[in-house]
Amino acid sequence: MDTDQVSGRWDATKGACPTRQVLGRIGDTWTMLVISTLESRGTLRSGELKAAIEGITQKMLTQTLRHLERDGVVRRDVVPTVPVTVTYTLTPLGVSLSAAVATMRTWAYTHMDEIVAARNEFDEGH
């Protein structure tokens, strides 16, 4: 077990720490975009998500949705219609995560000019 023997807390620097898996999942570009889209638009079908998220392939969307469903962040509902309708919505856990994603998005918007300037300065020096 990768825990600190004194505090009993997980050590995120260790490979088996579950926080590494969670941070890896939520730090993924497609995950953040799926969560943001579901948060702003509500329940959507896969095709609607794909149309809303520029550049995502069907394969990446499917993989991302499966991972988020497995993690309890997204709920997949199957409606018995012809053809079958499948919708995705954020769970309460997903809604709480969307608040953190919104904070990251706001930070990125606020600091984008600084980041671009730093990249340009770095690129000119190398």
Number of C-alpha atoms within 10 A of each C-alpha: 10 15 14 10 10 6 7 10 11 16 17 15 10 13 11 14 16 14 15 14 13 11 11 11 17 18 13 11 11 20 21 20 19 22 26 22 20 20 19 9 13 12 19 18 14 17 12 13 21 18 10 16 15 9 10 17 12 13 9 14 19 14 14 20 22 16 15 22 18 11 14 14 21 26 20 18 13 11 11 9 8 6 7 9 12 15 18 19 22 26 16 13 12 22 18 12 18 23 14 14 20 15 11 14 14 12 11 13 10 11 10 12 11 11 12 11 11 12 12 11 11 10 9 8 7 5
